[in-house]
């Protein structure tokens, strides 16, 4: 009988800025030959998010930032934790094998900065 633990990676993006338009904050590639599924995304707000909510996004580098997963970043004061309700992106919640992907934000707030943490399981 075999047993296998799945591979899991956690990526942290400090200083994610939720002001103005959507932006790529970190571009990565998954482990060779493995497909990814985003399981968790959250933000520790370091500068209050004001006027409009935003989102953490995982998507196609140089393309649809909301392709694989999104999580809301609510209007919040500094030191609040937000996100962690992961929704499938417009292409579903699977990062294709051997593909560059990006972690980014949706922008749209008049102020707001945070440290984002994204966890991905690979199989």
Secondary structure, DSSP 8 states (H G I E B T S, - for coil): ------EEEEEEEEEEE-BSS-EEEEEEE-STT--EEEEEEEEEEEEEEESS-EEEEEEETTS-TTSSEEEEE-SB-TT-EEE---EEBTTBS-B-TT-EEEEEE---BSEEEEEEEEEEEE-
